[in-house]
Amino acid sequence: MKKLIIILLCLVLGLWLFTGCGNNSASQPENKTPVNDNEGFDEEEIDEAMEYLEEALSYLATPGWPEGKIPDVIPEYTYGEVTNSGDGGDGEYYILISPTNKDELAEYLALLEEEGFTVSDDDYARIGTVAIRFQFNSRDTLQMIVTDLGTSEWPKLLGDVLPPDTGTLYGEVYIPELSESDKEYGQYYTASFSLVDLTEEDCVAFIDKQVSAGWEGSYDMVFKDVTIDGVECRAMLQFVQYYDGQGDFILEAWKQQ
């Protein structure tokens, strides 16, 4: 309720300034004498109104480290002050910090590495399924974007793909619904997923493990004959890439010729 009142106050102040500056309507007689854009308000009144507006907007901010709103594994950023934070939707939580600089961010990234985070490109850090992206919105204002995709139980995938012996499923397996045109083109199944907290050798071992479930191949790609809606298809499981403790995979099936 408090925030609603403040928002209404902001709207009233904005409307007051707008209507005040618009008092010179077209219905007034033409006057070739130069008109002062701020006629009806002196500068002191405008400054006072803007101060009220800034004060009202400050009530909408949520200062201070958002303890309990982001994963506890993320240490507090102690350089500068958290001026605002909030849920940005789509699983993202935003934190604004000012004043701070790139040298202080580098010190914080070093701390994250000591805490077990994987740091890359000086603007990204991850531990398990928790990730942080960093960007400077201005010279001394840093924005942290926190996401936690979590994990899920190993799903039943096409071809009875076995779960990995090492690593964690990052979020959920993405399985889009294919259109009839896709099937006319020959594609009957596609899925993609990522594993984290593993080595590149672990990714290869995950692919090799599928041989025991009837797949053929080795190293980065295996194949298996499957039937989808009565159509004979050739399934492919591929290890696509590895970076910073994360392996990406795709699983597809195409109609056999």
Summary of the structure (lengths in Angstrom):
residues: 257
radius of gyration: 28.3
end to end distance: 64.6
largest distance: 90.9
contacts: 680
relative contact order: 0.09
helix: 27%
strand: 35%
